[in-house]
Amino acid sequence: MGIVMQYVQSIIAALFGIQSDSKRREDFQKLSVKHLIALATLMTVALIILIVFVVNIVIG
């Protein structure tokens, strides 16, 4: 699995609360915390924008 996919998988698992403690520890040892925070912020903003977009389509 590529490094980008490791970041994405780790962040998605953390966002939805399905990441095991051992996997979380492994991710923090292998992956850059700065990169995790930056990508998590971007993914969270993208998720919020997607939700707003879908809600506007449904009610509009």
C-alpha positions, 0 to 999 in steps of 0.5 A, a space after each residue: 500500500 502506498 504512503 498516501 493510502 496509509 495516510 488516507 486510511 488512517 485518517 478515515 478510520 480515525 474520523 469514523 472512530 474505527 481505528 484500533 489502538 495498536 494501529 493508531 500507535 503504529 501510524 503515529 510511529 510510521 507517519 508524520 504527525 504534521 502530515 496527518 494533521 494537515 491531511 485530516 484538516 483538508 479531509 474534514 473540510 471536504 467532508 463538510 463541504 460535501 454534506 452542505 452540497 448534498 443537503 442543498 441539493 435535497 432541500 433545493 
